[in-house]
Amino acid sequence: MLNNPAARKLASGVIEPPARLLLRLHVSPDAVTVFGTVGAVAAALVCFPDGRFGLGVLLIAIFATSDLIDGTMARISGTSGPWGNFLDATLDRVADGAIFGGLVMWGALNGDPVTTAAATLALVTGQVTSYAKARAEAVGATANVGIAERAERLVLVLLAALLAGFGVPYVLPAALWIIGGLGIITIIQRMVVVRRQLRP
């Protein structure tokens, strides 16, 4: 969320025109959500295993704008609701899995067990972090705590991948270990918070 009014106004000026254009073309917000996810997944699974990190990051960043456009389209058209939130959150998990999975594949294909293990840890903890929050809400609790939210994980891994694409050594496995470690801490934080709320 953009809390700064100036930032909100700037984002609105950039995002609203294409959002309104798509609505005039009878494109639904759901279609934009699916398109962005498919594009990000394809970019991650085609570019990352092949070591084309710079291109992969660029394409993922472009497709990620669908996350802003679809929400703006839903708001303008008055179709915001639980289904859109559910679809968006579910497909976010798919995109995340592809990004970290692509890095797992790169590490395995290049005989790099350190990066493979770090990317696997980051992949698993990222999925469990989101699952823990969803399960907490399903049992009547909340788990809105943690130091490794999705946005921070994605910014860190994509920045590290970009630097790796420019030949900076060690930055990718280091970032992945950090993400995995923060994920473990976040999972524990959420378990503790939910346990406190549900304690008899």
C-alpha positions in Angstrom: 0.0 0.0 0.0 1.2 3.5 -0.8 0.8 5.7 2.3 2.3 8.8 0.9 -0.4 11.0 -0.8 2.1 12.2 -3.5 3.2 8.6 -4.2 -0.5 7.5 -4.4 -1.2 10.4 -6.8 1.8 9.5 -9.0 0.9 5.8 -9.1 -2.7 6.7 -9.9 -1.6 8.8 -12.8 0.5 6.0 -14.2 -1.7 3.0 -13.6 -5.2 4.4 -14.1 -4.9 5.2 -17.9 -4.0 1.6 -18.9 -6.6 0.3 -16.4 -9.4 2.4 -17.9 -8.2 1.5 -21.5 -8.4 -2.3 -20.7 -11.9 -1.8 -19.2 -13.0 0.0 -22.3 -11.7 -3.0 -24.3 -13.9 -5.3 -22.1 -10.8 -7.0 -20.5 -11.7 -8.2 -17.0 -9.5 -7.6 -13.9 -9.3 -11.4 -13.5 -7.9 -11.8 -17.0 -5.1 -9.3 -16.2 -4.3 -11.1 -13.0 -4.0 -14.4 -14.9 -2.0 -12.9 -17.7 0.5 -11.3 -15.3 0.9 -14.6 -13.4 1.4 -16.7 -16.6 4.0 -14.1 -17.9 5.9 -14.0 -14.6 5.9 -17.8 -14.3 7.1 -18.2 -17.9 9.9 -15.6 -17.5 11.1 -17.3 -14.3 11.1 -20.8 -15.6 12.6 -20.0 -19.0 15.2 -17.4 -18.0 16.4 -18.3 -14.5 17.4 -21.9 -15.1 19.3 -20.8 -18.2 21.2 -18.1 -16.2 19.6 -15.1 -18.0 18.9 -13.4 -14.7 18.8 -9.8 -16.0 16.2 -10.6 -18.7 14.2 -12.7 -16.2 14.1 -9.9 -13.6 13.1 -7.3 -16.3 10.2 -9.5 -17.6 9.0 -10.4 -14.1 9.0 -6.7 -13.1 7.0 -5.9 -16.2 4.4 -8.6 -15.6 4.3 -7.6 -11.9 2.6 -4.4 -12.9 -0.6 -6.4 -13.5 -0.8 -6.6 -9.7 -1.4 -2.9 -9.7 -3.5 -2.7 -12.8 -6.0 -5.4 -11.9 -6.7 -3.9 -8.5 -7.2 -0.5 -10.1 -9.5 -2.0 -12.7 -11.6 -3.7 -10.0 -11.9 -0.4 -8.1 -12.9 1.7 -11.1 -15.4 -0.9 -12.3 -16.8 -1.5 -8.8 -16.1 -5.2 -9.0 -13.7 -5.5 -6.0 -14.5 -8.3 -3.7 -13.5 -11.6 -2.0 -13.1 -13.5 -5.3 -10.6 -11.1 -6.7 -8.6 -11.1 -3.5 -8.6 -14.9 -3.4 -7.5 -15.2 -7.0 -4.8 -12.6 -6.6 -3.4 -14.2 -3.5 -3.5 -17.7 -4.9 -1.7 -16.8 -8.1 0.8 -14.8 -6.2 1.9 -18.1 -4.6 2.2 -19.6 -8.0 4.4 -16.8 -9.2 6.6 -17.0 -6.1 7.0 -20.7 -6.5 8.1 -20.3 -10.1 10.6 -17.6 -9.2 12.3 -19.6 -6.4 11.8 -22.8 -8.3 13.6 -21.4 -11.3 16.6 -20.6 -9.1 16.5 -24.1 -7.6 16.7 -25.4 -11.2 19.6 -23.1 -12.0 21.6 -24.2 -9.0 20.9 -27.9 -9.8 21.8 -27.6 -13.5 25.0 -25.8 -12.7 26.2 -28.1 -10.0 25.8 -25.5 -7.3 24.5 -27.3 -4.2 24.8 -24.2 -2.0 22.5 -22.1 -4.2 20.2 -25.1 -4.7 19.8 -25.6 -1.0 19.3 -21.9 -0.3 16.7 -21.5 -3.0 14.8 -24.6 -1.8 14.8 -23.2 1.8 13.5 -19.8 0.5 10.9 -21.5 -1.6 9.6 -23.7 1.2 9.6 -21.1 3.9 7.9 -18.5 1.6 5.0 -20.9 1.0 4.7 -22.0 4.6 4.7 -18.3 5.7 1.6 -17.6 3.5 0.0 -20.9 4.5 0.4 -20.2 8.2 -1.4 -16.9 7.8 -4.2 -18.4 5.9 -4.7 -21.3 8.3 -4.6 -18.9 11.3 -7.5 -17.0 9.7 -9.3 -20.3 9.0 -9.3 -21.1 12.7 -10.4 -17.7 13.9 -7.0 -16.1 14.6 -4.7 -13.6 12.9 -1.1 -13.9 12.0 -0.2 -10.5 10.6 3.3 -10.6 12.0 6.7 -11.4 10.7 9.9 -9.8 9.3 9.7 -11.6 5.9 6.6 -10.5 4.1 6.1 -11.3 0.4 7.1 -7.9 -0.9 10.4 -7.9 0.9 11.2 -11.4 -0.2 10.6 -10.6 -3.8 12.5 -7.3 -3.8 15.5 -9.0 -2.2 15.6 -12.1 -4.5 15.0 -10.1 -7.7 17.7 -7.5 -6.8 20.1 -10.3 -6.0 19.3 -12.1 -9.3 19.9 -8.9 -11.2 23.3 -8.4 -9.5 24.2 -12.0 -10.3 23.3 -11.3 -13.9 25.9 -8.5 -13.9 28.5 -10.9 -12.5 28.5 -10.0 -8.9 29.6 -13.1 -7.0 28.0 -14.8 -4.0 25.2 -12.2 -3.8 22.5 -14.7 -5.0 23.1 -17.5 -2.5 23.6 -15.0 0.3 20.3 -13.4 -0.4 18.5 -16.7 -0.6 20.0 -17.9 2.7 18.8 -14.6 4.3 15.3 -15.0 2.8 15.2 -18.6 4.1 16.4 -17.6 7.5 14.0 -14.7 7.8 11.2 -17.1 6.6 11.9 -19.5 9.5 11.8 -16.7 12.0 8.5 -15.4 10.5 7.0 -18.9 10.7 7.9 -19.2 14.3 6.6 -15.7 15.1 3.3 -16.6 13.5 3.0 -19.8 15.4 3.7 -18.1 18.7 1.1 -15.4 18.0 -1.6 -17.8 17.0 -0.8 -20.1 19.9 -1.4 -17.1 22.3 -4.7 -16.2 20.6 -6.0 -19.8 20.7 -4.7 -20.8 24.2 -7.6 -22.2 26.2 
